[in-house]
Amino acid sequence: MKVLDLQCSQQHSFEGWFASEDEFQAQLARGLVECPICGDKAIVKMLSAPRLNLGAKEAAAPKREVMSAPHNQALQAAWLKMVRHVLAHSEDLGERFAEEARRIHYGEAKERNIRGQASREETEALLEEGISVMPVPEALKGPLQ
């Protein structure tokens, strides 16, 4: 199993687990690898140091400076937590989202947390009517490791 450090064109960093380098390249070519934050499919493999586990007990390694962006990682983690909360505490209406959002807004249906699909035009129309909506990337609707 290969664990790869990946990054999308929006600079979101994440890990991907693949059976082999060939499997990663095949999935990338078929458009199956996407950013779990924004759904971007423009993914690049970042440089990472290999870890070899040869079964020997390791000596205590000297502390080294980690080259990462902790603020960015904390922000990504908080955003993922928020999106997961929304997904866990809302009803998925699929294509009926815009219609039901209007019914709730105008008092024709019980108020509750909903989510679903809406085209750009439908989303803009909802916003013009004063109905608050927020996009949730498709990538986050499935399980994440």
Residue frames as qw, qx, qy, qz and C-alpha x, y, z in Angstrom:
[[0.000, 0.891, 0.454, 0.000, 0.00, 0.00, 0.00],
 [0.418, 0.207, 0.001, 0.884, 1.40, 3.41, -0.97],
 [0.145, -0.837, -0.412, 0.329, 0.48, 6.50, 1.01],
 [0.444, 0.370, 0.224, 0.785, 0.94, 9.60, -1.12],
 [0.089, -0.593, -0.273, 0.753, 0.93, 13.25, -0.12],
 [0.303, 0.524, 0.605, 0.518, -1.32, 15.00, -2.64],
 [0.034, -0.486, -0.200, 0.850, -2.32, 18.59, -3.32],
 [0.409, 0.701, 0.571, 0.121, -4.99, 20.21, -5.48],
 [0.375, 0.492, 0.179, 0.765, -4.67, 23.42, -7.51],
 [0.315, -0.834, -0.137, -0.431, -6.25, 25.31, -4.59],
 [0.192, 0.544, -0.641, 0.506, -3.30, 24.26, -2.37],
 [0.797, -0.381, 0.205, -0.422, -5.35, 21.86, -0.21],
 [0.212, 0.443, -0.869, 0.065, -3.07, 19.06, 1.02],
 [0.852, -0.169, 0.225, -0.441, -4.32, 15.55, 1.73],
 [0.298, -0.352, 0.882, 0.098, -3.27, 11.90, 1.76],
 [0.811, 0.251, -0.219, -0.480, -4.21, 9.24, -0.73],
 [0.558, -0.306, 0.770, -0.036, -3.82, 5.48, -0.27],
 [0.719, 0.484, -0.303, -0.396, -3.20, 3.38, -3.39],
 [0.978, -0.076, 0.186, 0.052, -2.21, -0.21, -4.10],
 [0.718, -0.036, 0.278, 0.637, 0.71, 0.99, -6.24],
 [0.071, -0.481, 0.187, 0.854, 2.10, 3.97, -8.15],
 [0.022, -0.102, -0.769, -0.631, 0.53, 2.53, -11.31],
 [0.115, -0.613, -0.781, 0.026, -2.88, 2.38, -9.60],
 [0.116, -0.675, -0.215, 0.696, -2.53, 6.03, -8.51],
 [0.028, -0.303, 0.466, 0.831, -1.65, 7.09, -12.07],
 [0.055, -0.300, -0.863, -0.402, -4.53, 5.04, -13.51],
 [0.117, -0.709, -0.647, 0.257, -7.08, 6.55, -11.10],
 [0.119, -0.593, 0.019, 0.796, -5.68, 10.04, -11.72],
 [0.021, -0.092, 0.656, 0.749, -5.98, 9.57, -15.50],
 [0.141, -0.461, -0.832, -0.273, -9.61, 8.42, -15.14],
 [0.193, -0.501, -0.020, -0.843, -10.47, 11.48, -13.01],
 [0.702, -0.461, -0.537, -0.081, -11.17, 9.41, -9.89],
 [0.541, -0.260, -0.381, 0.703, -8.77, 11.29, -7.59],
 [0.024, -0.760, -0.225, -0.609, -10.21, 14.53, -6.23],
 [0.105, 0.305, -0.492, 0.809, -9.62, 16.92, -3.36],
 [0.308, -0.482, -0.808, 0.140, -11.76, 16.04, -0.31],
 [0.110, -0.440, -0.310, 0.836, -11.98, 19.75, 0.55],
 [0.285, 0.516, -0.052, -0.806, -13.12, 21.33, -2.72],
 [0.790, 0.385, 0.457, -0.137, -13.63, 18.47, -5.20],
 [0.278, 0.799, -0.417, -0.332, -10.87, 19.75, -7.53],
 [0.970, 0.108, 0.205, 0.069, -9.53, 17.02, -9.83],
 [0.490, 0.753, -0.326, 0.295, -6.30, 18.88, -10.72],
 [0.792, -0.590, 0.158, 0.013, -4.17, 16.82, -8.33],
 [0.490, 0.655, -0.535, 0.210, -0.39, 16.66, -8.06],
 [0.882, -0.306, -0.278, 0.224, 1.74, 14.31, -6.02],
 [0.154, -0.928, 0.290, -0.175, 3.94, 16.14, -3.52],
 [0.506, 0.429, -0.685, 0.301, 7.43, 15.09, -2.56],
 [0.735, -0.577, 0.154, -0.321, 7.57, 12.97, 0.57],
 [0.023, 0.559, -0.819, 0.127, 10.27, 11.04, 2.33],
 [0.775, -0.071, -0.585, -0.229, 9.83, 7.26, 2.33],
 [0.522, -0.539, 0.524, -0.403, 9.59, 5.45, 5.64],
 [0.650, 0.225, -0.723, -0.071, 11.23, 2.08, 5.74],
 [0.703, -0.470, 0.357, -0.396, 10.19, -0.27, 8.52],
 [0.551, 0.412, -0.725, -0.010, 12.83, -2.95, 8.62],
 [0.829, -0.367, -0.414, -0.083, 11.70, -4.39, 11.95],
 [0.564, 0.044, -0.452, 0.690, 14.66, -3.07, 13.93],
 [0.306, -0.807, -0.408, 0.298, 14.07, -0.97, 16.99],
 [0.352, 0.746, 0.065, 0.562, 14.64, 2.63, 16.05],
 [0.434, -0.194, -0.353, 0.806, 16.88, 4.90, 18.09],
 [0.016, 0.826, 0.402, -0.394, 15.25, 8.07, 19.29],
 [0.487, 0.524, 0.302, 0.629, 15.39, 10.38, 16.31],
 [0.216, -0.234, -0.194, 0.928, 16.44, 13.96, 16.90],
 [0.264, 0.749, 0.486, -0.364, 13.60, 16.44, 16.71],
 [0.324, 0.086, 0.459, 0.822, 13.36, 18.07, 13.35],
 [0.252, 0.370, 0.132, -0.884, 11.44, 21.05, 12.16],
 [0.430, 0.448, 0.779, 0.084, 8.27, 20.07, 10.32],
 [0.001, -0.153, 0.318, 0.936, 7.73, 22.06, 7.18],
 [0.012, -0.538, -0.816, -0.212, 3.98, 22.47, 7.17],
 [0.150, -0.360, -0.054, -0.919, 1.38, 25.15, 7.47],
 [0.112, -0.251, -0.874, 0.401, -0.30, 24.41, 10.83],
 [0.290, 0.341, 0.257, -0.857, -2.74, 27.30, 10.46],
 [0.501, 0.228, -0.514, -0.658, -3.84, 26.03, 7.05],
 [0.362, -0.045, -0.931, -0.011, -4.17, 22.47, 8.39],
 [0.039, 0.285, 0.702, -0.652, -6.18, 23.68, 11.38],
 [0.407, 0.326, -0.030, -0.853, -8.46, 25.66, 9.08],
 [0.492, 0.136, -0.733, -0.449, -8.96, 22.64, 6.80],
 [0.229, -0.135, -0.927, 0.264, -9.70, 20.41, 9.81],
 [0.195, 0.328, 0.484, -0.787, -12.24, 22.90, 11.19],
 [0.475, 0.286, -0.304, -0.775, -13.90, 23.22, 7.78],
 [0.431, 0.040, -0.875, -0.216, -14.12, 19.44, 7.37],
 [0.065, -0.219, -0.829, 0.510, -15.61, 19.12, 10.86],
 [0.336, 0.338, 0.203, -0.855, -18.23, 21.75, 10.03],
 [0.519, 0.226, -0.538, -0.625, -19.18, 20.10, 6.73],
 [0.324, -0.045, -0.944, 0.048, -19.41, 16.67, 8.36],
 [0.111, 0.281, 0.651, -0.696, -21.72, 18.17, 11.01],
 [0.460, 0.322, -0.101, -0.821, -23.94, 19.68, 8.31],
 [0.491, 0.151, -0.764, -0.390, -24.09, 16.35, 6.46],
 [0.231, -0.118, -0.923, 0.283, -24.93, 14.44, 9.65],
 [0.066, 0.448, 0.606, -0.654, -27.65, 16.89, 10.75],
 [0.379, 0.401, -0.138, -0.823, -29.51, 17.60, 7.52],
 [0.728, 0.320, 0.585, -0.162, -31.94, 15.84, 5.23],
 [0.175, -0.255, 0.648, 0.696, -30.72, 15.09, 1.68],
 [0.563, 0.547, 0.392, -0.481, -33.45, 16.05, -0.80],
 [0.578, 0.135, 0.624, 0.509, -31.42, 15.55, -3.97],
 [0.177, 0.301, 0.471, 0.810, -32.90, 17.35, -6.97],
 [0.246, -0.761, -0.556, -0.224, -35.89, 18.60, -4.90],
 [0.482, -0.286, -0.331, 0.759, -33.63, 20.91, -2.85],
 [0.045, 0.099, 0.115, 0.987, -34.52, 24.28, -4.45],
 [0.434, -0.447, -0.536, -0.569, -38.26, 23.56, -4.43],
 [0.635, -0.527, -0.541, 0.164, -38.26, 22.50, -0.76],
 [0.398, -0.141, -0.227, 0.878, -36.01, 25.42, 0.28],
 [0.165, -0.272, -0.237, -0.918, -38.63, 27.78, -1.15],
 [0.585, -0.496, -0.566, -0.303, -41.49, 25.93, 0.58],
 [0.598, -0.406, -0.464, 0.513, -39.68, 26.20, 3.93],
 [0.244, 0.009, -0.043, 0.969, -38.78, 29.86, 3.35],
 [0.309, -0.267, -0.272, -0.871, -42.40, 30.79, 2.56],
 [0.409, -0.144, 0.609, -0.664, -43.83, 28.79, 5.48],
 [0.787, 0.138, -0.282, -0.531, -45.42, 26.07, 3.34],
 [0.851, 0.032, -0.514, 0.106, -43.30, 23.28, 4.86],
 [0.726, -0.672, -0.061, 0.133, -41.88, 22.48, 8.28],
 [0.138, 0.883, -0.432, 0.121, -38.58, 24.27, 8.98],
 [0.913, -0.283, 0.248, 0.158, -35.65, 21.86, 9.08],
 [0.178, -0.671, 0.572, 0.437, -32.07, 21.49, 7.88],
 [0.855, 0.424, 0.292, -0.053, -31.93, 20.34, 4.27],
 [0.166, -0.582, 0.583, 0.542, -29.35, 19.78, 1.54],
 [0.756, 0.413, 0.507, 0.014, -29.36, 18.62, -2.06],
 [0.478, 0.047, 0.457, 0.748, -28.41, 19.56, -5.60],
 [0.256, 0.869, 0.285, -0.313, -29.15, 22.87, -7.30],
 [0.640, 0.487, 0.202, 0.559, -27.84, 24.32, -10.53],
 [0.339, -0.073, -0.102, 0.932, -25.96, 27.61, -10.53],
 [0.195, -0.371, -0.342, -0.841, -29.09, 29.34, -11.84],
 [0.603, -0.570, -0.532, -0.170, -31.29, 27.79, -9.13],
 [0.594, -0.349, -0.363, 0.627, -28.77, 28.79, -6.44],
 [0.161, 0.088, 0.055, 0.982, -28.62, 32.38, -7.69],
 [0.381, -0.482, -0.448, -0.650, -32.45, 32.56, -7.78],
 [0.646, -0.531, -0.525, 0.157, -32.66, 31.26, -4.20],
 [0.463, -0.223, -0.219, 0.830, -30.15, 33.88, -3.04],
 [0.036, -0.263, -0.248, -0.932, -32.06, 36.64, -4.86],
 [0.533, -0.545, -0.494, -0.418, -35.21, 35.56, -2.98],
 [0.304, -0.666, 0.408, -0.545, -33.36, 35.92, 0.33],
 [0.971, -0.208, -0.004, -0.115, -32.98, 32.18, 0.90],
 [0.181, -0.759, 0.625, 0.024, -29.56, 31.39, 2.41],
 [0.988, 0.156, -0.013, 0.007, -27.73, 28.50, 0.74],
 [0.238, -0.755, 0.595, 0.141, -24.19, 27.20, 0.95],
 [0.777, 0.392, -0.463, -0.169, -22.41, 24.81, -1.45],
 [0.701, -0.456, 0.545, -0.060, -21.11, 21.52, -0.06],
 [0.248, 0.526, -0.735, -0.348, -18.54, 19.71, -2.24],
 [0.902, 0.061, -0.260, -0.338, -19.70, 16.36, -3.59],
 [0.544, 0.358, -0.706, 0.277, -16.42, 14.78, -2.44],
 [0.107, -0.274, 0.673, -0.679, -17.44, 15.18, 1.19],
 [0.755, -0.105, 0.011, -0.647, -20.70, 13.30, 0.85],
 [0.890, 0.075, -0.450, -0.012, -18.90, 9.95, 0.88],
 [0.798, -0.572, -0.026, 0.190, -16.75, 8.39, 3.58],
 [0.284, 0.834, -0.404, 0.246, -13.35, 9.92, 4.25],
 [0.828, -0.065, -0.435, 0.347, -10.36, 8.07, 5.74]]
